[in-house]
Amino acid sequence: MKFAFKLLLFGLAFHCQLIIAVSSLFQKNALPDLYEASIAELQDGLEKGLFTSVDLVKAYFARIDEVNLQGPALRAVIEMNPSAQKQAASLDFERKTKGPRGPLHGIPILLKDNIATMISDGSFALLGSVPPRDATVAAKLRAAGAILLGKANLSEWAHFRGNIASGWSGRGGQATCAYFPGADPSGSSSGSGIASSIGLAAAALGSETDGSIVSPSSRNNLVGIKPTVGLTSRAGVIPISVHQDTVGPMARSVADAAAILTVIAGRDPLDNFTLAQPAKVPDFTKALVSGGLRGIRLGVPRLFFPDDNNINAAFNETLSVIRELGATIVDPADFPDAGEMLASNNETIVLDTDFKVDVKTYIDGLLKVPTGVADLADLIAFNIAHAAEELPAPFYTDQSEFIVSENTTVDSAYFAALTADADLGRTRGIDGTLKKFNLDAILLPTDGFTSTPAAIAGYPIVTVPLGFQPDNVTATRANPVIENAPGLPFGIAFMGTAFSEFNLIKFAFAYEQATHTRLKRLAFPAAIPKTQLEDVL
């Protein structure tokens, strides 16, 4: 009897130890939560064999299916890559037989719909068009082993058609922010922002002419890097302006954005602006160091702040954090030409003129255009002929930007505007301010007039989550989207001179690691997909 009792006790003890061991092993190898999973965490799980890239694709597809057209109908994704699982399987096999190519091997990433694979820029006018090749940034991602998961929705024609709500395209419909039902997601990289914010992919690429990466990154609680014009190739990206367009990452952390930028940066003979960059692309992940703000001088240009007391108060409050991290804050450090820049119409002249020329050049380079459109005049006519799809009332009828652009010519006023922008944005703008106040970078809220100085200069910005609108904010009326509401995120921006991304990333990383603002508030419950890796294993 005693022996049987001892045996029972031994069995119970062994069983408990087994439970503890299994539990410990589970904790050690816990699957990452796809809402927030970093690229490094995903790569670690792939290397340990906890899951495969095929599993990742299945999980992300299921998450998209939950919230994109169903549930809250965020409309962040226009289409999913039907070859994604096949590509994932091939990359899984390659990992087993040869090892990973690098940090993006087997990682699913979304592309803004104006980045060529099979493209449309959100418009039915270019639906089914065949580009001569992948956009260079897409080809670089493929070469690095990334899986192109699909295309993200956008403000149609990168928000250059007319006075239309951010996040709407004829093909994709009205995208909305995941932090308040029906809220403005900001644009034009709206879908990239929404999708990254709630883990519909590991990260996404966006493009910016003036604000289209940093603004939706700010609104969707993300890190966004708007690179110097010429650091990343625009070849194969539907253009607005050869002088201002740039492509960059939108991700949930500075580390993820830095890893992607390292892959997509570099010279490209198909884009001569890239030939101006330094010969060697930095490994931007080397900027992820502790103490990155120690000894740094940051200037605050108060004249560019937004008309939003909550954002400005959060910014003012966080200055003490930045000082504690070792930075010197020069406040105010207003641009010498701030008033002139705020009043200038030069950017409008440049963009209107460039778009007419550049979009025709792009269409001329396509191998096939099923709709037959050849230039901007054809696009205007196509929209009128297909008004039910492209000009639906009451909110999406405008194409005034197209019409103004169609009536431009490359003349002396255009060249004068280009010269003036270089002077305003660089010489007397960002570079002048950095020199006048002996600054390493410029610091300001991402919302406001932030993007325009960098846009006309062609200079970089890195935005990081700063805060959220308080719960006592009254939601504005939807028209068709809600402009402000409780819980909507906003960011803080680091701006610098040409090709200063490495330093800006270093500053942004130090701030991010000290604050960890992103997870202080989640998306509204219905917008958070429930599918996790364990559901597809």
N, C-alpha and C positions, 0 to 999 in steps of 0.2 A: 504493500500500500504506500509506504514511505517512498519506495523507489519510483512508483508510478507518479506520485505527487512531485518528486524532484524532476522527473522526466517532463511532466507538464510545465513546471516552472521554467525548465531549460528551454522547452519549446516556445513558451511565451516570450522569454528573453530574446531568443534567437529571432523570433518573428518581429519583435519591437526593433531590434538592431537592423533587421532587413528593411523595415519600413523607414527607419531613420536614414539608412544608407541610400535607399531609392529616392527618398525625399531630398536628401543632400545632392544626389546626382541630378535630380530634376531641377533643383535650384541652380546648380552649377551650369546646366545646359538649358536653362529656360529659354523658350522661344521669344524672340523680340516682339514687342507690341508694334504693329505696323502703323499705328497712328503717329508714332514718334521715332520709330527705328532709324538709326543712323546708317549710313553706307558702311561704316566700319563694323557695326554690329551685324548687319546682314552678311557682310563678307566673312566675318568670323563664324557665323552659323553655317554658311556654305562650306567653308574649309573644314569644319568639324563634322560635316555630314549630317547635321541636324535636319536639314531640308535641302532642296535643290532649287535651281533657278526656275525649273518647270513649276515647282510648288509656289514660288514667288509670283510667277505670272498668273497662275490660277487664282491665287489669293487676291491679287490686285484687280484682276478682271471681276471677281465676285464683289469686291468692295465698290468698284465703279458701278456695277449693276444695281447695287443696293440704293445708291444715293444720286446717281446721275440723271436718270429719267424717272425713276421710281422715288418713293419717299419724298424728301424735300425737293426733288427735281432741280439739283444745283446746276445741271447742264455745263459741267466743267470740261467734259470730253466730247469731241465731235466724232471720233472714230477710233476703234481699237485695231491694232495690227493683227491681221489673221495669221501671220507667220510667226508671231511672237513665241508661241509654245515650241514650234519647230526650232527656232533660233536658240531658245533656252536649252532644249535638249542637246543641241550640238555643242553649246558652251559647257553644259554639264559634262559631256563626254570629254571635251578638251581639258577641262579641269582635272579629270581623273587620269588622263593619259599624259598630259604635258604640264599641268599646273596652270594657275591663273595668269592672265596677261598683265594684270595690274589691279588697282583698287576698284575699278568699275566692272570687272569681269562678272558677267551674269546678273548685273544690277539693272532692273527695269526703270527707264526714264521716259517721260513724256516730252514731246516737242510741241511748241506753239505751231498752229496750223499754217503759218506763213513760212515755215522752214521746210524746204523741199524734200519730199520723198514722193508721195502722190499728194498734190497740194490743191488748195482752193482759196486760202486766205479768208475762210469763212463765207465766201461768196459762191453762189451758184454759177457765176460767170466763168470761173476757172475750174469748175468741177470736172474731174476726169482728165485734166491737162497732164501731159507727160513731160517732166523735166529731163534735160540731157544726162543728169547725174544727181546723186544725193547732194544736198547742201554740204559744204565742206565741214561744218560743225557736226552734222549728222554722220558723215563718213568718219570723222575722228572718233565719235562715240562708238560707232560700230567697231572700228579698228581696236579700240581699247577694251572691247568685249561687252560693252553695254548693250542692253536689249531695248530697242525702240518700241515702247509699249503701245504707243498710239499718238493721236493728235489732240491737243488741247484747244478748247474754244477760245475765242478772242473777240475783242471789239473789231467788227468787220473792217478790213483794209487797214488794220492797225490803228483804228479810230481816226481815219483820215477821209472818211466819206462825207461826213457832215455832222450836224448837231444831233447825235444819237446817244442813248444811254450806254455807259461802259458795260462791256460784257455781252453785247448783243451781236449776233451775226445771223445772216439769212439761213445758213445751214444748221447752226448750233442752237439758235434761239437765245433767250435771255438767261445768261448765267447769273447766279447770285452768291453772295458771300456765305460761308458756313458759320459765321459767328452771330448772325441774327437773321431770322427768316425774311427773305425778300430784299436783303440789303444789297446795295451797290458793291460789287466786288472790286471796283476800280479797273482801269485798263491801261494799255490794250491787252497786256498778257494776263487777262482775267482768268481763263481756265487753268493756266499754268499755276497761278497763285492759289486758286481754290483747291486744285488737285493735290498740290504739295502740302497744303495746310492740314489736310485730314488723312494723309497717307493713302492716296489713290495711286501713287507711284513713289519711288524712293526720292525723286526730285524731278524738276522740269527745266526746260530751257524757255526763256522769254526773249523778246527783242525790245529795244528802246530807241526812240527818236527823241522824245522829250518826256520822261517820266514813266514810260510803259513797262519797265522792270521794277523800279523802286516804288512807284505808287501802289501797284497791286501787291507787292511784297509787304509794304507797310500795312495795307488794309487787311491782308490775310495772315498777319502774324508770322512773317517769314524773314529770312536773310535773303537779300537780293544783291547781286553784283552787276552794276552797269559798267562795263569795261570802257577803257579808252577806245575811241574810234580807231580801228586798225589793230587792236590786240587780238580780236577774233574775226574770222572771215565772215563777210556777208554774202559770199558767192552762193547762189541757190536760195537766198532769202528774199521774199517779195519786198520790194523797197518802198520807202517814202523818200529818203534823201541819202545820197551817197556821202554827204558831208556830215550827217548826224547819226545814221543808223548803226547799231551795234547789237551783238547777241551775248547774253550772259545767263548764268544759273540762278534759279530760284529754289531755295532749299530750306530745310528746317533748322539748319545749324551753319555756322561759319565754316566748320570743318568740311561739311558736305559740299558747300558752294566752292570752297577752295580746291577740293579734289576734282570737281567737274571743270572749273576754269583752267586748271593745269592741263587737262586733256584737250579742251577745245581751242586754247590759245595757240598762236603761232603764225608764221608767214604762209601766204598762199598766193601763188602766181595768178590765180583767178580774181584776186582782189588786191589791187596795187596799193591801197591804203595800208595793208598789213606789212608792206616792205619797209615802212618807217619805224616799226617796233624794234627793240633790241634784238640782236641776233639769236640770243638764247632765251627761251621761255623759262621764267623762274618756276621752280616747284613751289606753288603757292601754299602747299601744306606745311612747308618749312616756316611759314609765318605764324603758325599756331603755337606760340610760345608764351610762357608765363611772364608777367611784368612788361607786357607790350606797350603800356601807356606810361611807363616810368620815364620821366625826363622829357616828355613830349609837350609841345606847345600847340594848343588848339584854340582857334578863333571862332567867336560866335557872331555871325552877321544878323543882328536883330531886325534889320529892315526887311528881311526875307521871311519872317515868321508868319505862320498861318493865323487866320482870324478865328482862333479856337482856344478859349481859355483853359480847357482841360488838357489839351496837348501841351500848351505852353507851360502850364503849371507842372506837369509831369517832367518836361524837359528841364525846367529850372531846378526841380528837386533832385534830378539825377546828376546834376553838375557836381554836387558834393561827393557822390560816389566816384566820379571820374577824378576829382582832385585827390581823394583817398588812394586812388590807384597810381598816384605819382605824377599826374599831368598838371601842367599850368594852363589855366583857362584865361584867355584874353577876351574880356566881355565888356563892352561890345567891340567887335572887330568888323565894322561894316565896310562893304566894298566901296572904294573911292568913286566908282561910277554907278553906284546902286540906283540912284534916281533915274539916270539915263537908261540903264538896263531895263528897269521896270516899265519905262515908257516906250521902249523901242519896238518897232514893227518889222525889224530886219529879218527876224527868224521866220515870220509868216511869208515874206517875199521869197526867201530861200526855199522853204519847204514846198510852197505852192508851185514854184518853177521846177524844182528838182523832181517832184512827183510825176509830173506830166512826162518828162524826159525819161526818168528812170523806170517807170512802170512799162513804158513802151519797149525799152531795151530788154527788160525782163521777159515780156511776152514774146518778143522776137526770138528769144533764145530757147523757147519751149519747143519740143519735138512735135507736140500735138496739142491743139486747143479745140475740143469738140464743139464749143459754142461759137467759134469763129471770131471772137473778139480779138482785135489787134492793137487797140490803143485806148486812151482814156475816153475819147468821144464814143467809142463802141461800148465801153463799160457803162457810161451814162445811159445810152440808148437801151442796153440790155436790161438795166434796172427798170426803166420805164415799161419795157415790153413784158417784164416778168414782175410786175408790181406786187402781185399777191405774195410772192416769195421774198422779194427784195425791198419793197416799200410798203410794208403792212401798216395800216393806220391803227391807232392814232399816234404811236410813239416813234415809228421808224421810217418816216416818209422823206427825210431830208437827205439830199446829196449836194448841199451847197459847197462843200469843200472841193468835191470833184469839179463842179461847174467853175468855181473861181480858178482852180488849177488849170483847167482846159483853156482858159482865156489868157494864160501867161505866155511870155516869150523870154528867151534868154537874151537879155539886153543889158545896157549899162547900169540900170537900177539894180538888177540882180547881182552883178559883180560888185557893185558898191555895197550892197547889203552883206555879201559874203565877207568883204574886207572889214566892214564895220563890226560884224559878229566876232571875227577873230580878235579885233581890238577890244571890244566890250567884254567878251568871255574870257580871253586869255590875258592879254597884255595889261589892261586896266582892270580886269576882273579877278579871276582866281589867282593867276600868277602875281598880279599887282598886290592883291590882298595878302597873300602868303609872304611876299617880300616886305611889305610895309610893316607888318606886325611880327615878322620873324617867326612864322608859323610852320609847323609840320603838316597840318591839315586844318580843314574847316569843319566845324561841328554845328549841326542845326537839326530841327525837326524834319523828318522826311516829307511831311505834308507842308504845303505852302509854296513858295517860289523856289524851292530847293533845286529841282531838276533842271530848270532853264539855264542858269549859268554854265553848268556842266554840259548841257546839250549843245549850246552854241559854241562852246569851247572844244567839244569832243573829248571831255575829260571824265575821269571815273568817279563813281559814288558807290559806297557800300552801306546798305541799310540793315539795321538790326532791330528786333522788337523792343519797344520802349514802354508801352502801356496799353490800357484799354479805356474806352469811354465809361464813366461811372454808371451805376445802375439807376441813378436818378435822372439820367438824360431822357428826355421825351423823344420817342421815335418820330422822325419826320414822315410826312405823307408820301406814300409810294407814287412815283411819277416817272417811269413805271417802277423804279427801284427806290428803296429807302436810302437817303443820303447819310443820315446819322441816326444812331440808335445805341441803347445800352450794350456794352461789351464789345463794340467794334474796336479792333486793334489799331495801333499806330506805331510808327517807328522813329528811330534816331539815325541820322546819316553822317557818315564821314566822307568828305569830299577833298580831292587833291589834284595835283598837276598831272600832266600826261604820264602814263605808264607808272603811276605810283600805287598800283593795286596791291603790291606786296605789303607796303607799309599800312595801307588802309585796312587790309585784312588783319594785320597784326593788332591794330588799334581796336577794330571791331571785335576780334576774338577775346581780347582782354576784357572789354566791356561786357560781352555776352557771358563769359565765365563768372564774372563778378555778380551778375544780376539774374541770369536764368529767367528772364521775363516770360518767355514763350509759354511755359506750362503753368503760369499763374492763372490762366483762364483757358478753358477748352471751348471748342465749337458747341453750338446748341445741340442737345442730345440726339435729335432725329438726324442731324447731319454727320454724326460719327458712325462710320460703317462698323458693323459688328463682326464681320468675317476676319479671322486671324489664321495664321499658318496652321495651327492645330486642326482647323476645320477642313483643310484640304489634304492633310497628310494621310 
